[in-house]
Amino acid sequence: MAGNVSKNARREGAKAMTSRWGGTIKMKAVFENGKLRHVAYCEKSGNTARKPKDLM
């Protein structure tokens, strides 16, 4: 569960989280429109979301 893990800790993979499709959730930084955004994505299905909790 994403509980109280900070965004940076999720990015480095301190805690392995699994999505509802069974893949692991990873965080990546995307540079878009001059801004750096963090995006969660499922390795198995390729779905992306703003927060890892949205993929669980």
SULBELDA-V54060 format. One record per residue. SS is DSSP state (A for helix, B for strand, O for the rest). Layout:
BEGIN
{{SS} {SS}}
END
This chain:
BEGIN
{{O} {O} {O} {O} {O} {O} {A} {A} {A} {A} {A} {A} {O} {O} {O} {O} {B} {B} {O} {O} {O} {O} {O} {B} {B} {B} {B} {B} {B} {B} {B} {B} {O} {O} {B} {B} {B} {B} {B} {B} {B} {B} {O} {O} {O} {O} {O} {B} {B} {O} {O} {A} {A} {A} {A} {O}}
END
